[in-house]
């Protein structure tokens, strides 16, 4: 996922003549996205479809609150 701090360029402008490596992404311009961030960025219809699959079909996640909290913090794999 593109880093929101540096807009994916890997550095931030400090002044007109000076730049610094982005602290959030370490200069790569990319950051790992958690499952929570992935869910929050889905469209309404895609979010509803994912919830349907998770709840009704039992895919990806089991109905246990502790497990769900742990899953939300994990890195999202597409």
C-alpha positions in Angstrom: 0.0 0.0 0.0 1.3 3.5 -0.8 2.6 5.3 2.2 0.2 8.1 3.3 2.9 10.1 5.0 5.1 10.7 1.9 2.4 9.9 -0.8 4.5 7.0 -2.0 7.7 8.9 -2.9 9.8 7.8 0.1 10.8 11.2 1.3 9.3 14.4 2.7 10.2 18.0 2.0 11.6 19.8 5.0 12.3 23.1 3.3 12.7 24.4 -0.3 16.2 22.9 -0.5 16.1 19.9 1.9 14.4 16.5 2.1 14.3 13.7 4.6 13.6 10.0 4.3 10.1 9.2 5.3 10.0 7.7 8.8 6.9 5.7 8.3 8.0 3.7 5.2 11.7 4.0 5.6 12.1 5.5 2.1 10.4 2.7 0.2 7.1 4.6 -0.4 5.2 1.5 0.5 3.8 0.3 3.9 2.3 -3.0 4.9 -1.5 -2.8 5.3 -3.3 -4.5 8.1 -6.6 -6.4 7.7 -8.3 -3.5 9.5 -6.9 -0.9 7.1 -7.8 -3.1 4.2 -11.4 -3.4 5.4 -11.7 0.3 6.1 -10.7 1.2 2.6 -13.2 -1.1 0.8 -16.2 0.3 -0.9 -19.6 -0.2 0.8 -20.5 -3.1 -1.6 -17.1 -4.8 -1.3 -17.2 -4.4 2.5 -20.7 -6.0 2.6 -19.5 -8.9 0.4 -16.5 -9.6 2.6 -18.6 -9.6 5.7 -21.0 -12.0 4.1 -18.2 -14.4 3.2 -16.7 -14.1 6.7 -19.9 -14.5 8.6 -22.2 -16.7 6.5 -19.7 -18.8 4.7 -17.2 -19.0 7.6 -14.3 -18.1 5.3 -11.0 -16.5 6.5 -12.1 -15.9 10.1 -13.8 -17.8 12.9 -16.5 -16.3 15.2 -14.3 -15.6 18.2 -13.7 -12.1 19.4 -10.1 -12.6 20.5 -9.3 -14.2 17.2 -11.0 -11.4 15.2 -9.0 -8.7 17.1 -5.8 -10.6 16.4 -6.7 -11.0 12.7 -7.5 -7.3 12.3 -3.9 -6.4 13.4 -2.3 -8.9 11.1 -0.7 -7.9 7.7 -3.2 -8.2 4.9 -2.4 -10.7 2.2 -4.3 -10.2 -1.0 
